[in-house]
Structure formats: structure tokens, C-alpha cells
Amino acid sequence: MDTFQSLRVQLADAVPFARHAGVEIVQIGDGVAITRLIQSEQLSNHVGSVHAGAIFTLGETASGAAMLGAFAEFATVIRPLATSANISYLKLARGTITARAQTDVAGAELRRQLNADGLVKFEVHVDVQDDRERDIAQLVVTWRVTMPKPTSI
């Protein structure tokens, strides 16, 4: 199992709420990720489409997976924190929806900044589409990633 596959499995286990909502992490790469959600009655709203909160959960999970993919080699030691998120809902979503996320800065540059400064802030852009490839929503999630400070003995 390669590093990204291992991260995909670990992240799916590490975020109980996303798992509860039925979010599937399809793919993780260096600063990119794809997640998927199949509509169910529990995830639907009063007009029969996917609830806005479920769409947000799908997109935020994709952003976290892309963030983690950018720091795969440090995944067990970094301290990531989403500091803000903005979403635009574009169309009603029905059926299966997919989120594609990408960091706004290349993973190599993010890792360089983290190594140099112990802290990096960046955005992850997420596009959510339905199974007909119609744009459903767009998210921008801002992440703050730090390395733990060394402790003195």
C-alpha cells in the first residue's frame, strides 16, 4: 500500500462525522483529493436535494484530504487546523456528488515553507459536481499547519 492509499484509509477512520455522513475518500495525492457522497433520505432536505450541510461536509473533507496529501511525509506529526471556510451553493444537488480539491500552492512549496518556518497558511479550492458534471458548489478552505515545537528536557 503506497503512502497516499494509506493516508486515504487512515483519514477515513480518523473523521467519524464524515464517515457518519457517508463521505467516501476516493483519492488522495500531493495537494489534491477527491471525495464522493451518495444522496440518501438522511442527507436530503425539504425539497428533495442533498442538504447544504452534507455538501459542505463533502467539500471540507476533500479539502482536508488534499491538505494532508500535501504533507504526507509529516502526516503523523503536523498540527493542521481549518481556520475559515467559504462556500457558494450553485445548484441543487441530487444523486451522487463528487468534490475535487486542490491546494493553491504546490505541495513541495508548502513543505518547504513548513520546514523553514514551522508554520504555513494556505487555501484549498474545492469544486463539487453532480453525476452529470454540473457545478453544484465551490468552497475555499483556509488551513494553518504547524509542526510541534521541540520540548526541552
Biotite code that builds the C-alpha atoms (Angstrom):
import biotite.structure as struc

atoms = struc.array([
    struc.Atom([0.000, 0.000, 0.000], chain_id="A", res_id=1, res_name="MET", atom_name="CA", element="C"),
    struc.Atom([1.526, 3.338, -1.024], chain_id="A", res_id=2, res_name="ASP", atom_name="CA", element="C"),
    struc.Atom([1.631, 6.399, 1.246], chain_id="A", res_id=3, res_name="THR", atom_name="CA", element="C"),
    struc.Atom([-1.397, 8.119, -0.310], chain_id="A", res_id=4, res_name="PHE", atom_name="CA", element="C"),
    struc.Atom([-3.504, 4.949, -0.160], chain_id="A", res_id=5, res_name="GLN", atom_name="CA", element="C"),
    struc.Atom([-2.532, 4.505, 3.474], chain_id="A", res_id=6, res_name="SER", atom_name="CA", element="C"),
    struc.Atom([-3.496, 8.145, 4.199], chain_id="A", res_id=7, res_name="LEU", atom_name="CA", element="C"),
    struc.Atom([-6.857, 7.621, 2.498], chain_id="A", res_id=8, res_name="ARG", atom_name="CA", element="C"),
    struc.Atom([-7.641, 4.679, 4.768], chain_id="A", res_id=9, res_name="VAL", atom_name="CA", element="C"),
    struc.Atom([-6.370, 6.429, 7.926], chain_id="A", res_id=10, res_name="GLN", atom_name="CA", element="C"),
    struc.Atom([-8.271, 9.658, 7.213], chain_id="A", res_id=11, res_name="LEU", atom_name="CA", element="C"),
    struc.Atom([-11.492, 7.756, 6.593], chain_id="A", res_id=12, res_name="ALA", atom_name="CA", element="C"),
    struc.Atom([-11.115, 6.229, 10.069], chain_id="A", res_id=13, res_name="ASP", atom_name="CA", element="C"),
    struc.Atom([-9.977, 9.462, 11.752], chain_id="A", res_id=14, res_name="ALA", atom_name="CA", element="C"),
    struc.Atom([-13.003, 11.646, 10.932], chain_id="A", res_id=15, res_name="VAL", atom_name="CA", element="C"),
    struc.Atom([-16.092, 9.993, 12.430], chain_id="A", res_id=16, res_name="PRO", atom_name="CA", element="C"),
    struc.Atom([-18.520, 12.730, 11.325], chain_id="A", res_id=17, res_name="PHE", atom_name="CA", element="C"),
    struc.Atom([-17.578, 12.439, 7.648], chain_id="A", res_id=18, res_name="ALA", atom_name="CA", element="C"),
    struc.Atom([-17.838, 8.660, 7.905], chain_id="A", res_id=19, res_name="ARG", atom_name="CA", element="C"),
    struc.Atom([-21.248, 9.026, 9.608], chain_id="A", res_id=20, res_name="HIS", atom_name="CA", element="C"),
    struc.Atom([-22.433, 11.254, 6.742], chain_id="A", res_id=21, res_name="ALA", atom_name="CA", element="C"),
    struc.Atom([-21.310, 8.661, 4.208], chain_id="A", res_id=22, res_name="GLY", atom_name="CA", element="C"),
    struc.Atom([-18.435, 10.645, 2.681], chain_id="A", res_id=23, res_name="VAL", atom_name="CA", element="C"),
    struc.Atom([-16.068, 8.370, 0.771], chain_id="A", res_id=24, res_name="GLU", atom_name="CA", element="C"),
    struc.Atom([-12.489, 9.475, 0.236], chain_id="A", res_id=25, res_name="ILE", atom_name="CA", element="C"),
    struc.Atom([-11.850, 8.264, -3.297], chain_id="A", res_id=26, res_name="VAL", atom_name="CA", element="C"),
    struc.Atom([-8.326, 9.539, -3.873], chain_id="A", res_id=27, res_name="GLN", atom_name="CA", element="C"),
    struc.Atom([-5.535, 11.495, -2.182], chain_id="A", res_id=28, res_name="ILE", atom_name="CA", element="C"),
    struc.Atom([-2.448, 12.850, -3.912], chain_id="A", res_id=29, res_name="GLY", atom_name="CA", element="C"),
    struc.Atom([0.143, 15.577, -3.370], chain_id="A", res_id=30, res_name="ASP", atom_name="CA", element="C"),
    struc.Atom([-2.144, 18.515, -2.598], chain_id="A", res_id=31, res_name="GLY", atom_name="CA", element="C"),
    struc.Atom([-5.184, 17.004, -4.322], chain_id="A", res_id=32, res_name="VAL", atom_name="CA", element="C"),
    struc.Atom([-8.120, 14.830, -3.289], chain_id="A", res_id=33, res_name="ALA", atom_name="CA", element="C"),
    struc.Atom([-11.457, 13.507, -4.487], chain_id="A", res_id=34, res_name="ILE", atom_name="CA", element="C"),
    struc.Atom([-14.396, 12.646, -2.237], chain_id="A", res_id=35, res_name="THR", atom_name="CA", element="C"),
    struc.Atom([-17.838, 11.295, -3.058], chain_id="A", res_id=36, res_name="ARG", atom_name="CA", element="C"),
    struc.Atom([-21.257, 11.235, -1.410], chain_id="A", res_id=37, res_name="LEU", atom_name="CA", element="C"),
    struc.Atom([-24.374, 9.314, -2.406], chain_id="A", res_id=38, res_name="ILE", atom_name="CA", element="C"),
    struc.Atom([-27.658, 11.007, -1.536], chain_id="A", res_id=39, res_name="GLN", atom_name="CA", element="C"),
    struc.Atom([-29.835, 9.243, 0.992], chain_id="A", res_id=40, res_name="SER", atom_name="CA", element="C"),
    struc.Atom([-33.017, 10.205, 2.800], chain_id="A", res_id=41, res_name="GLU", atom_name="CA", element="C"),
    struc.Atom([-30.986, 11.217, 5.869], chain_id="A", res_id=42, res_name="GLN", atom_name="CA", element="C"),
    struc.Atom([-28.858, 13.613, 3.792], chain_id="A", res_id=43, res_name="LEU", atom_name="CA", element="C"),
    struc.Atom([-31.786, 15.223, 1.968], chain_id="A", res_id=44, res_name="SER", atom_name="CA", element="C"),
    struc.Atom([-33.589, 18.481, 2.637], chain_id="A", res_id=45, res_name="ASN", atom_name="CA", element="C"),
    struc.Atom([-37.206, 19.655, 2.351], chain_id="A", res_id=46, res_name="HIS", atom_name="CA", element="C"),
    struc.Atom([-37.022, 19.999, -1.467], chain_id="A", res_id=47, res_name="VAL", atom_name="CA", element="C"),
    struc.Atom([-35.551, 16.539, -2.057], chain_id="A", res_id=48, res_name="GLY", atom_name="CA", element="C"),
    struc.Atom([-31.992, 17.606, -2.819], chain_id="A", res_id=49, res_name="SER", atom_name="CA", element="C"),
    struc.Atom([-28.780, 16.972, -0.881], chain_id="A", res_id=50, res_name="VAL", atom_name="CA", element="C"),
    struc.Atom([-28.765, 19.078, 2.280], chain_id="A", res_id=51, res_name="HIS", atom_name="CA", element="C"),
    struc.Atom([-26.375, 22.055, 2.294], chain_id="A", res_id=52, res_name="ALA", atom_name="CA", element="C"),
    struc.Atom([-24.639, 20.697, 5.394], chain_id="A", res_id=53, res_name="GLY", atom_name="CA", element="C"),
    struc.Atom([-23.914, 17.404, 3.648], chain_id="A", res_id=54, res_name="ALA", atom_name="CA", element="C"),
    struc.Atom([-22.468, 19.258, 0.646], chain_id="A", res_id=55, res_name="ILE", atom_name="CA", element="C"),
    struc.Atom([-20.281, 21.305, 2.997], chain_id="A", res_id=56, res_name="PHE", atom_name="CA", element="C"),
    struc.Atom([-19.108, 18.156, 4.801], chain_id="A", res_id=57, res_name="THR", atom_name="CA", element="C"),
    struc.Atom([-18.184, 16.558, 1.476], chain_id="A", res_id=58, res_name="LEU", atom_name="CA", element="C"),
    struc.Atom([-16.186, 19.616, 0.369], chain_id="A", res_id=59, res_name="GLY", atom_name="CA", element="C"),
    struc.Atom([-14.497, 20.224, 3.708], chain_id="A", res_id=60, res_name="GLU", atom_name="CA", element="C"),
    struc.Atom([-13.456, 16.581, 3.862], chain_id="A", res_id=61, res_name="THR", atom_name="CA", element="C"),
    struc.Atom([-11.953, 16.872, 0.373], chain_id="A", res_id=62, res_name="ALA", atom_name="CA", element="C"),
    struc.Atom([-10.037, 19.973, 1.447], chain_id="A", res_id=63, res_name="SER", atom_name="CA", element="C"),
    struc.Atom([-8.638, 18.174, 4.486], chain_id="A", res_id=64, res_name="GLY", atom_name="CA", element="C"),
    struc.Atom([-7.617, 15.200, 2.376], chain_id="A", res_id=65, res_name="ALA", atom_name="CA", element="C"),
    struc.Atom([-5.827, 17.468, -0.125], chain_id="A", res_id=66, res_name="ALA", atom_name="CA", element="C"),
    struc.Atom([-4.098, 19.293, 2.745], chain_id="A", res_id=67, res_name="MET", atom_name="CA", element="C"),
    struc.Atom([-2.991, 16.003, 4.258], chain_id="A", res_id=68, res_name="LEU", atom_name="CA", element="C"),
    struc.Atom([-1.786, 14.755, 0.879], chain_id="A", res_id=69, res_name="GLY", atom_name="CA", element="C"),
    struc.Atom([0.493, 17.791, 0.596], chain_id="A", res_id=70, res_name="ALA", atom_name="CA", element="C"),
    struc.Atom([2.115, 16.828, 3.916], chain_id="A", res_id=71, res_name="PHE", atom_name="CA", element="C"),
    struc.Atom([2.035, 13.051, 3.565], chain_id="A", res_id=72, res_name="ALA", atom_name="CA", element="C"),
    struc.Atom([5.554, 12.562, 4.912], chain_id="A", res_id=73, res_name="GLU", atom_name="CA", element="C"),
    struc.Atom([4.701, 14.614, 8.033], chain_id="A", res_id=74, res_name="PHE", atom_name="CA", element="C"),
    struc.Atom([1.121, 13.367, 8.475], chain_id="A", res_id=75, res_name="ALA", atom_name="CA", element="C"),
    struc.Atom([1.706, 11.876, 11.917], chain_id="A", res_id=76, res_name="THR", atom_name="CA", element="C"),
    struc.Atom([3.352, 14.980, 13.394], chain_id="A", res_id=77, res_name="VAL", atom_name="CA", element="C"),
    struc.Atom([1.749, 18.062, 11.824], chain_id="A", res_id=78, res_name="ILE", atom_name="CA", element="C"),
    struc.Atom([-0.973, 20.052, 13.539], chain_id="A", res_id=79, res_name="ARG", atom_name="CA", element="C"),
    struc.Atom([-3.493, 21.117, 10.890], chain_id="A", res_id=80, res_name="PRO", atom_name="CA", element="C"),
    struc.Atom([-6.370, 23.445, 11.620], chain_id="A", res_id=81, res_name="LEU", atom_name="CA", element="C"),
    struc.Atom([-9.014, 24.762, 9.234], chain_id="A", res_id=82, res_name="ALA", atom_name="CA", element="C"),
    struc.Atom([-9.303, 28.451, 10.139], chain_id="A", res_id=83, res_name="THR", atom_name="CA", element="C"),
    struc.Atom([-12.033, 29.510, 7.724], chain_id="A", res_id=84, res_name="SER", atom_name="CA", element="C"),
    struc.Atom([-14.277, 28.146, 5.024], chain_id="A", res_id=85, res_name="ALA", atom_name="CA", element="C"),
    struc.Atom([-16.482, 29.831, 2.445], chain_id="A", res_id=86, res_name="ASN", atom_name="CA", element="C"),
    struc.Atom([-18.982, 28.019, 0.272], chain_id="A", res_id=87, res_name="ILE", atom_name="CA", element="C"),
    struc.Atom([-21.099, 29.082, -2.669], chain_id="A", res_id=88, res_name="SER", atom_name="CA", element="C"),
    struc.Atom([-24.071, 26.870, -3.486], chain_id="A", res_id=89, res_name="TYR", atom_name="CA", element="C"),
    struc.Atom([-24.665, 26.981, -7.243], chain_id="A", res_id=90, res_name="LEU", atom_name="CA", element="C"),
    struc.Atom([-27.358, 24.375, -7.986], chain_id="A", res_id=91, res_name="LYS", atom_name="CA", element="C"),
    struc.Atom([-29.499, 21.827, -6.191], chain_id="A", res_id=92, res_name="LEU", atom_name="CA", element="C"),
    struc.Atom([-27.693, 18.520, -5.871], chain_id="A", res_id=93, res_name="ALA", atom_name="CA", element="C"),
    struc.Atom([-29.351, 15.151, -6.346], chain_id="A", res_id=94, res_name="ARG", atom_name="CA", element="C"),
    struc.Atom([-27.870, 11.685, -6.543], chain_id="A", res_id=95, res_name="GLY", atom_name="CA", element="C"),
    struc.Atom([-24.133, 11.154, -6.294], chain_id="A", res_id=96, res_name="THR", atom_name="CA", element="C"),
    struc.Atom([-21.946, 14.227, -5.831], chain_id="A", res_id=97, res_name="ILE", atom_name="CA", element="C"),
    struc.Atom([-18.172, 14.455, -6.087], chain_id="A", res_id=98, res_name="THR", atom_name="CA", element="C"),
    struc.Atom([-15.756, 17.020, -4.654], chain_id="A", res_id=99, res_name="ALA", atom_name="CA", element="C"),
    struc.Atom([-12.343, 17.716, -6.192], chain_id="A", res_id=100, res_name="ARG", atom_name="CA", element="C"),
    struc.Atom([-9.890, 19.665, -4.044], chain_id="A", res_id=101, res_name="ALA", atom_name="CA", element="C"),
    struc.Atom([-6.510, 21.226, -4.759], chain_id="A", res_id=102, res_name="GLN", atom_name="CA", element="C"),
    struc.Atom([-4.136, 23.321, -2.686], chain_id="A", res_id=103, res_name="THR", atom_name="CA", element="C"),
    struc.Atom([-3.495, 26.812, -4.086], chain_id="A", res_id=104, res_name="ASP", atom_name="CA", element="C"),
    struc.Atom([0.266, 26.305, -3.622], chain_id="A", res_id=105, res_name="VAL", atom_name="CA", element="C"),
    struc.Atom([2.181, 23.221, -4.785], chain_id="A", res_id=106, res_name="ALA", atom_name="CA", element="C"),
    struc.Atom([2.843, 20.617, -2.116], chain_id="A", res_id=107, res_name="GLY", atom_name="CA", element="C"),
    struc.Atom([6.623, 20.926, -2.476], chain_id="A", res_id=108, res_name="ALA", atom_name="CA", element="C"),
    struc.Atom([6.447, 24.660, -1.717], chain_id="A", res_id=109, res_name="GLU", atom_name="CA", element="C"),
    struc.Atom([4.135, 24.105, 1.257], chain_id="A", res_id=110, res_name="LEU", atom_name="CA", element="C"),
    struc.Atom([6.531, 21.516, 2.683], chain_id="A", res_id=111, res_name="ARG", atom_name="CA", element="C"),
    struc.Atom([9.475, 23.872, 2.132], chain_id="A", res_id=112, res_name="ARG", atom_name="CA", element="C"),
    struc.Atom([7.682, 26.671, 3.988], chain_id="A", res_id=113, res_name="GLN", atom_name="CA", element="C"),
    struc.Atom([6.723, 24.348, 6.833], chain_id="A", res_id=114, res_name="LEU", atom_name="CA", element="C"),
    struc.Atom([10.316, 23.124, 7.187], chain_id="A", res_id=115, res_name="ASN", atom_name="CA", element="C"),
    struc.Atom([11.676, 26.669, 7.096], chain_id="A", res_id=116, res_name="ALA", atom_name="CA", element="C"),
    struc.Atom([9.136, 28.406, 9.343], chain_id="A", res_id=117, res_name="ASP", atom_name="CA", element="C"),
    struc.Atom([7.379, 25.658, 11.295], chain_id="A", res_id=118, res_name="GLY", atom_name="CA", element="C"),
    struc.Atom([4.096, 27.197, 10.080], chain_id="A", res_id=119, res_name="LEU", atom_name="CA", element="C"),
    struc.Atom([2.297, 27.538, 6.765], chain_id="A", res_id=120, res_name="VAL", atom_name="CA", element="C"),
    struc.Atom([-1.082, 29.035, 5.828], chain_id="A", res_id=121, res_name="LYS", atom_name="CA", element="C"),
    struc.Atom([-2.775, 28.321, 2.520], chain_id="A", res_id=122, res_name="PHE", atom_name="CA", element="C"),
    struc.Atom([-6.089, 27.765, 0.784], chain_id="A", res_id=123, res_name="GLU", atom_name="CA", element="C"),
    struc.Atom([-7.632, 24.656, -0.679], chain_id="A", res_id=124, res_name="VAL", atom_name="CA", element="C"),
    struc.Atom([-10.112, 25.186, -3.522], chain_id="A", res_id=125, res_name="HIS", atom_name="CA", element="C"),
    struc.Atom([-12.892, 22.641, -3.927], chain_id="A", res_id=126, res_name="VAL", atom_name="CA", element="C"),
    struc.Atom([-15.326, 22.121, -6.791], chain_id="A", res_id=127, res_name="ASP", atom_name="CA", element="C"),
    struc.Atom([-18.396, 19.973, -6.166], chain_id="A", res_id=128, res_name="VAL", atom_name="CA", element="C"),
    struc.Atom([-20.214, 18.407, -9.119], chain_id="A", res_id=129, res_name="GLN", atom_name="CA", element="C"),
    struc.Atom([-23.153, 16.068, -9.576], chain_id="A", res_id=130, res_name="ASP", atom_name="CA", element="C"),
    struc.Atom([-23.042, 12.873, -11.624], chain_id="A", res_id=131, res_name="ASP", atom_name="CA", element="C"),
    struc.Atom([-23.939, 14.896, -14.749], chain_id="A", res_id=132, res_name="ARG", atom_name="CA", element="C"),
    struc.Atom([-20.814, 17.034, -14.149], chain_id="A", res_id=133, res_name="GLU", atom_name="CA", element="C"),
    struc.Atom([-22.862, 20.136, -13.302], chain_id="A", res_id=134, res_name="ARG", atom_name="CA", element="C"),
    struc.Atom([-21.231, 22.531, -10.842], chain_id="A", res_id=135, res_name="ASP", atom_name="CA", element="C"),
    struc.Atom([-23.085, 22.263, -7.523], chain_id="A", res_id=136, res_name="ILE", atom_name="CA", element="C"),
    struc.Atom([-20.890, 24.214, -5.113], chain_id="A", res_id=137, res_name="ALA", atom_name="CA", element="C"),
    struc.Atom([-17.475, 25.786, -4.665], chain_id="A", res_id=138, res_name="GLN", atom_name="CA", element="C"),
    struc.Atom([-15.549, 26.012, -1.407], chain_id="A", res_id=139, res_name="LEU", atom_name="CA", element="C"),
    struc.Atom([-12.402, 27.749, -0.301], chain_id="A", res_id=140, res_name="VAL", atom_name="CA", element="C"),
    struc.Atom([-10.968, 26.424, 2.962], chain_id="A", res_id=141, res_name="VAL", atom_name="CA", element="C"),
    struc.Atom([-8.041, 28.154, 4.661], chain_id="A", res_id=142, res_name="THR", atom_name="CA", element="C"),
    struc.Atom([-5.657, 25.846, 6.512], chain_id="A", res_id=143, res_name="TRP", atom_name="CA", element="C"),
    struc.Atom([-2.982, 26.589, 9.102], chain_id="A", res_id=144, res_name="ARG", atom_name="CA", element="C"),
    struc.Atom([-0.422, 23.814, 9.532], chain_id="A", res_id=145, res_name="VAL", atom_name="CA", element="C"),
    struc.Atom([2.277, 23.817, 12.197], chain_id="A", res_id=146, res_name="THR", atom_name="CA", element="C"),
    struc.Atom([4.997, 21.480, 13.358], chain_id="A", res_id=147, res_name="MET", atom_name="CA", element="C"),
    struc.Atom([5.075, 20.785, 17.085], chain_id="A", res_id=148, res_name="PRO", atom_name="CA", element="C"),
    struc.Atom([7.628, 22.819, 18.995], chain_id="A", res_id=149, res_name="LYS", atom_name="CA", element="C"),
    struc.Atom([10.534, 20.804, 20.359], chain_id="A", res_id=150, res_name="PRO", atom_name="CA", element="C"),
    struc.Atom([10.340, 20.211, 24.057], chain_id="A", res_id=151, res_name="THR", atom_name="CA", element="C"),
    struc.Atom([13.357, 20.662, 26.289], chain_id="A", res_id=152, res_name="SER", atom_name="CA", element="C"),
    struc.Atom([14.303, 18.028, 28.808], chain_id="A", res_id=153, res_name="ILE", atom_name="CA", element="C"),
])
